[in-house]
Amino acid sequence: MSLRQLATVGLLAALWIASQPAAQTEADNEIDVVALMEEVRQKERWIHDVDSFYLRLEGTLTKTPEAIAKRRAELKRQFPDLEELDPMMFTGLRSRIEETLEIAFDSKRVRYFTHWLGSRYEIWIWDGERVLVQSGRGPEQISHYAIDDEPGYLLGQQVMIRLSWLRAETHGFWWDPEMVEQIGGTTWNSGEDFQLVGREEFRGVPCYVIESLHPLTRWYVGVEDHLLRGFVISTVPADLTDAVTEAFAQKIAARWGREFQTYTEFWEWKNEQSAEDQRELDRERQTALREYSRPMVEHFLLDYREVAPGRWFPGLQGYAMFAGEMDENGQYPITMQRELRLVEIRINEPLDDGLFTLKMEEGVQVNDFRFEVMYDYEENMPEEKLRALVEERQKDAQRWDEQRRARDALIGQPAFPFPETQWLNSDPLTWEDLRGKVVVLDFWAEWCGPCRIDLPVAAEAHRQSEKTSIVIIGIHTPGSPEEKIREVMEKFEMEYPICIDVARDDEHQSWGLLAGQYGVFGIPYAFVIDQEGNIAWHGELKEVLWTARDLARRGR
């Protein structure tokens, strides 16, 4: 662990200790915390016993100037060609957004509607036969439809995920049978993971404070009514997680008479232990990490109302997001807050058929998940036209699958030599020069729009290279003027080596020789090469970077 990490660990620990709730009283010691949390969960489960449910909420999303400035800087790096960033297009730049949220369901139908005033709206419907999704900027500006014949894939957890309510455990509803099966009676935490640590006022309500480990969460349960009033989910800074875990691994090693060179070795050993021992080790690790955690998000549930006998629903709910860095006062400031106020709730009343009806407009683009095709909507589309689209999609899928399998076959093989060509930001490199290093190859082009989403990620990964020991190399397609490439490099602050691929002598010549050898026929795309110079993984850049970081840690 570095001196900087140790200093940060010490500061975080001091802040964590200072934030502890009041000590438990003798009466608190008599409380069965497992039974208490089961009661909290039971008070949510009435939602599964209703024949019908209608909910309408209205609220606001507010952001601080600091959060907006940070988002603006991120967008400028991502879209350097845009002179003006329109807050109506990029909602992350708006300081205040008014919102309406509507949820309705019975035993056969579901509706989810959300509208950010002055921005986007979305309607999700299962009418008993198919899912219909409509999105746009207003009723007169429909931009997209989606269709499916099963509710689980598109609707799934989408319907309830926007609520801060229903978070004491994982809930599965009839329209998401896979989630119901996956839950199988399990919840976030088993009984032994809960610990009553004291009492504290949470947003003006006297609460029991209960901590759990999976994830790192502090629950606030009303002393008088045993209703969930809020919870704070914490995280550990990424640069501390490894350091704390390595220290924890050495502590375990001493106890078990083992020796681990890296925490990766520790994980491999842990996974060989019994299920009971693995659970205990996970609990110990989470306990060690909790000491250095910082708040990530705080959910609140206030002003409960008895909407039916024995059924309580919060009149005000929402969440606050915290900054990832402390301010000058040693606190993690709130960067964004969302509040939703209860406007209307109806239980076990007939629902209007119009809630589950959606009229589709001619000419609007449709993403049809039933056949995995896209087209412009026609009310009476000829069967042969749809069949032709499906056949073409199947041919494309077969070709993509062959290309993926060809790339998979490269894993474990030596990386292909760089061609004799022009390099930018570097002298020509060879794999001999790079031996012992983890290398990420990012295939891109200056004319590629989607590539511009990945370029800031690659540039940041390069800036972190001294800490991560990961080398980033861009592979640019052949044929672009050098000045065009350099213009994009300057905009995105790309200081890492760029290899200009050379043309091929076949119908794929625009993709380049190196791209062809790696089986790349679409960009952006990335590969990671291990310390021995062998291909280790491929895929989207962010996914590849995760593998690269793991390889780099293993090699330390």
N, C-alpha and C positions, 0 to 999 in steps of 0.2 A: 504494500500500500504506500502510495507516494505521500510526501509531506503535505501537499495541497489537499489530497483526499483525506488525510488524517485530520487536518485542520477543519475541513468541511464537516467531517463526521462528528467532531467534537462540538461544533456549533449547532448542528442539527440535533444532537443529543440534548444539549442544553435547552434548546427551544422546546423539544418534546417533553422534557421533564417539567418545564415551566407551564406547559399546557395541560397538565394532569388535572382531572376533576377532583372534587373534594373527597377526602378519605371516606371509606365506608363506615356507617354507623353499626351499632350492634344489631339493630333491626334489619339492616341490609344483609348482614351475615346469615340471617335466617332465610333469605330469599333463594328459592330454587331457580337459578338462572335459565336452566334448560326448559323448565315448565313455563317460565315467563315468556321466553322467545316463542315457544309453541303457542301460547295464548295470543301473542302478537300476530303470528302467522294465521291463526284461526280467524282472527278478526278481518282478514283480507279475503278469506276463502268463500265468503257469501257470493262473490261475483260468479262462481261456477254453479250456483244453485238457482239462478234466475232464468225465467223463460224468455225474457227480452230485456234489453238495456239500451237506453239512449242517454248520451252525455254531450253537453256543449260547454266548452270552456273558452274564455277570452283572456288575453294577457299581452304582455310585452316582453321583448328581449332587448336588453340594454348592454352596451359595451363601453368600456372606458376609452379615453383618447389614446392611452398607451397601447391598448390592444388593437385599436384601429390602425395606429401608426405601424405596428409590427406586421399586421396583415397587409397593409399597403406595400411595405418593403418586400414582403414575400411575393406579392403579385407583380411588382415591378421586375423582380428577378425572373419570374415565370413568363411575363409578357412584356419584354423590354421594348417592343415595337409600338405598344399603345402609349400615346402621349397623355391621354386622360383615362383614368380609371373611373367608370361610371358606377356610383354607389347603387343605382337601380339594377345594374347588372351583377355587381359583386356585392352581395348583401353583407359580407363581412366588413364592409367599409361604412355601414350605417350605424349611427350611435343608438338608434331606437327603432324597433320594428314592432308593429302591432300584429297580433296573431289571433286567429280563430281556429279552434280544434273541435271536431265533431266525430263521435264514435257511436255506432249503432249496430246491434246484432240481435238475432233471435236464434232459433235452433237450426235454421237453414241458410240464413243470409247474413252478410257483414258489410258495413260501410265505414270507411275512414276518410275524413276530409280535413285538410289543413290549408290555411290561406295566410300568407305573410303579406299584409296590406302594402300595396305598391310594388310588390315583387311577384313571387310565384304562388301558385296554388296546385294542389294535387287531390284527386279523388280516386279512392281505391274501393272497388265494389266486387263482392261475390254474390251473384243473384240466384244462386242455387244450381247454376249450370256452368258458368264460366266467370273468370276474373276479368274485370274491365278496369283499366287505369287510364286516367286522363290528367295531363299536366299542361301548364301554360302560365301566362302572365295575367290572365283574366278570361272571363267567358268568351270574349271576342278575339282572344289571342291564344287559341289552342295550339300547342306545339307538338304534342306527342300522345299516342295511345299505346297501350300494351294489352295483350290478350293471353289468357292461359286457361286450360281446362281443369286445373287442380289449384285449390286455394293456397296450399302450403307454401309453394315456392315464392310467389310474389307477395302474398299477404303475411304469412308466417307470424313473426313477432312484431311486424310493422305496426299493427293496430294499436298495441298497448305500449310500445317502447318509448313513446313520447311522454308518457306519464311518469311522475316521480312516485306515485302510488303503485302498489303491487310490487314492491321491491324487497320485502322481507324474505321471500323465497322465489324460486323460478316457477312461473305459471305456464301451463299449457292449455290451449283452447281447442275446441273441436275442429276449427279450420286449419289447425297446424298439428296433424296427427303424429308427425315425426317427433315434434317437440314433446308431446304427451308421452310417447313411448320412451324417448330419451330420458325424461325426468324420472319415470319409474318410481316415484315416491321420494326421490332424493332432493336435497336442497343445497344451498350454497355451503352451509356449514353443518356438521353434525354437532350433537350436544356438547361433547367435550371441547369443542373449539371456542365456546362462549365463556367469557369471564366478566363478571360484574366488578367494575373498578371504582364505583362511587356514584355520586349524584352531581348534577350540574343543571343550571338553567339553560335551555336551548331555545333561543328566540322567544324568551319570556315565559317558557313553560318548564316547571320543575320536572326533571327527568332522571331516570336511572341511566347510567352510562355503561354500556356493554361493549366489549371488544371481541372481535373475531379475527381469524387469520387468513381466510381464503374467500375473497381477497382481504387485504388489510383494511378493516372497516371498524368504525366506532359508531355504535347505534345509540339513539336517544329515544327512550321509551317513557311515556308519561307516567309519573308516579301515581296519579289518581285514577287514570282510566286505562292504563296499559295499552294505549294506542301508540303506534310508531310515529314519532314526531319529526324524525330526521335521521340522517346518517351521513358520515363523512368517509369517503373512500380515499385512501392514501396510496402513494407510490414511493419508490425509492429512486433517486436520481440515477440515471443509467451508468454514469461513471463511478458511482459508489456500489452498485449492485455487485459487480464483479469483485471489487476489493473486499466488501463485507463477506461475500460468499467464500472467497478464498481464505479469509481469516477464520470463518466458521468451519471450513473444511479441515483446516489444520487443527482446530480445537477437537473436532470429531476424530481426526486421525490419532491424536494423542490418547484419547479415551479408548479407542479400539486397537491401539497398538499398530496402526497402519501409517503409511507415508504416501502422501499425494504430491506430485510435482505441480499439478494444475488442478483447478476446480473441475475441469472436464473429467479428469481421472476420478475425482470424487464422485461425480454424477454416475459414471459408468459403474463404479463399485456399489453406489447406493441402489441402483436399479437391479442389482443381483441379490439384494436382501429380501427378506420376507415382506409381504404386504404390510403387516403390522409395524415392522421396523422402518419401512419406507415412510409410512404415515408419521411416525414419531420423529424421524429425521426431518421431514418436511415441516412439521410443526415447530421444531427447534430452529430451523433456518428462518421461517417466517417471523418467529419471535425475535431473532437476532436482527432481521431487517427492519422490523417495526420501530426499533429504537432510532433508526436514521431516516424514517419516512417523512414525507411532507404531504400536506393536503392537496388533493387533486380536484375533487368535486364534492360539494355539500348539497344534498337534497333536503328539502324541508316540506313538511306536511302539517298544516295548521288549520285552525278554525273548523274542526270536525263538526259535521252535522249528521244527525240520525235521519237518513233519507228513507228509511223503512224500519220497522221494529227490529232492533238488534243489528242494524246495518249502518255502518258509519262511513262517511266519505269526506275527504278534506275540502273545505271551502276555498282554501288557498294552497297551492303546491308549486314546486319549481326547484330550481337548482342554481348554484353559483359555482363558477369555474375559477380556480386560483392560478396565478402566474407561476411559472416554473422557477423563478428566481426571487430571492428576498429583496425587499426594498431597504432604504437606509435605516428603517426602524427595526430591521430584523424580522419582518413579517412577510407572509406571502399574500400580496394584495389580490383582491377579487378583480378579474378582468372582464367577466361577463355574468349577467344574472338574468334568469328567465322566471317569470311569475305567471301562473295561470289561475284565474278566478272562476269558480263555479257559477255558471249562468243558468243551466237547466239540467236536471237529471230525472229520468223516468224509468221505473222498474216495473216489469210485468204488465206493460200496457201495449196494445196493438201498435205496430209500427207501419207507417204509411209506405205503400209500395213504391212511391216516388223516390224514397231514399235510396232504393236499390236499382234505380233505372238510370241508364246513361245513353243519351242519343249521340251517335257518332257522326261526325261531319265528313263529307266527301273530300278527298285529297290530302287529309292529314296523315302524316307518317305513322305506321303501325309497326310495333315490334311484336310479332306473333310467336310466343313461346311454345305454342302447340306444335308448330312445324319448324321452329328456329329460323324464321325468315323475316325480312322486313319489306314493306311495300306501302304504297299510298292507298288509303282506304277507299274501297268501292263497295257500296251497299249490295250490289248484285255482281260481285266479281265472278267471272266464268270459272268453272272448276278446272278447265284445262290450263288457265293462266296460273292459278295457284299451284297446280300440279307441276308445271314447268319450273316455278320458283323453288319448290321443294326439291325437285330432281337436281337442279343446279346447286342448291345448298348441300345436298348429299355428296355431290361430286367434290365440292370445295372441302367438306368435312373429311372425306377420304384422303384428299391431297394433304390437308393440314396434319392429319394423323400420321401419314407416311413421313412427312417432314419432321414431326415431333419424335417419332420412333428412331429416325436417322440421327437426330441430335442426341437422344438418350444413349444410343450406341457409342457415342463419342466419349462418354464419361469413363474416366480411367485411362484414356488414351493420351499420348503426348500432344501438347498444344502445337498447332500448325505454325511453321516459320513465318515471320513477317516477310512480305514481298519487298523486293528492292524498289523503293518508292520514296516519295517526299514525306518528311515528318515536320510537324509544326510544334513549337515549344520544346523541342528536344532533338538531339542527334538520333540517328537510327538506332533502335534497340534490338537486341536478340534475346532469346530465352536464356542464353548463358549469362547475359548481363543481369537477368531478373531471377536467377536461381536463388532459392531460399526465401523468396518473397511471395506473398499472396497477391495475385494480379486480377483485376476486373477489367474485362474488355467490353466496352459499351459501343455498340453499333448504332450510328446515327447519321443524319445529313442536315445540312443547313436549310434545305427546302422542306423538311419534315415537321409538320405542325405538332403531332403528338410527342416528338422528341423533345420539344421545348419544356415539357413537363418534367422530364428526367434530367435535363442538363443542369439545373440548379442543384439537384440531388448529387449528381456526379461531382460538380464543382465543390460542394461542401464536403463530400467524402475525401476529395483530394486535400482539402485544407486540414482535415483531421488525420492525414496519413502518418504524421510523426507519432501520433498517439496510438493509431490502430495498426501501423505497419502494413497497410494495404495500398498497393499501387493502382492508380486508375489510368487506363489508356483508352482513348477514344478511337474508334475505327470509322472513318468517314467514307461514304460511297464515292466512286470515281466520277469524274466529269464536271464537278462544280468549280467555278473560278475561285482561285485562292482568296481573292479579296472578299468574296461572299462568305467563305468559311471563317475568315478572320473577323469579319464584322459580327457574326454570331458569337464567336469566341469572346470577343471583347464585351459584348452586351451581357453575356452570362458569366463573365469573369472566369473563363476556363483556362486555368494555368497548367493543366496536366498535358502530357504528350498526346498528340493526335497523329495517327498513321493514316495517310490517304491511300485507300485501297486502289488496286489496279483493275482495269477492265478485263472481262473474260471474253472468250471467243465463242459464245453461244447466245441463246435467246435471253439469258439472264445476265447479260454483260453489265447492265446498269447497277447490279448489286455488288459486283466486284469479286475478285478471285478469293480473297480471304473469307468474305461473307459466304461464298459458295462452299468452301471447304468446311465451314462451321454449320452449314445448312440453314443460313439466315436468309429468308425471303420476305421479311417484313420487319420494319423498324418502328420504334426502338426495340432493341433486344440486347441481352447481356450474357456473358459467360464469366465464370470464375476459374482461375487456374491456381492450383495449389503450389506449395513450396518446392515440390519436385518437378514442376513444369507439366503436370497432368491436368486434363480437364476435369473439374470437380462437380460443376453444376451449371445450369443455364435457365433462363427465364426472364421475367421482368427485373429491372434494375434493383428495386428495393428488396425483392426476394433474394436476388443474387448477393446483395450486400450483407444480408443476414448470414448467409453461408460463408461469405468471405471473413466476416468478423469471427465466426466460430473457428474457422481454420486458423486464423491469426492467433487466437487465444490458445488453441491447442499447441501451436508451435513455440509458445513462449517458454 
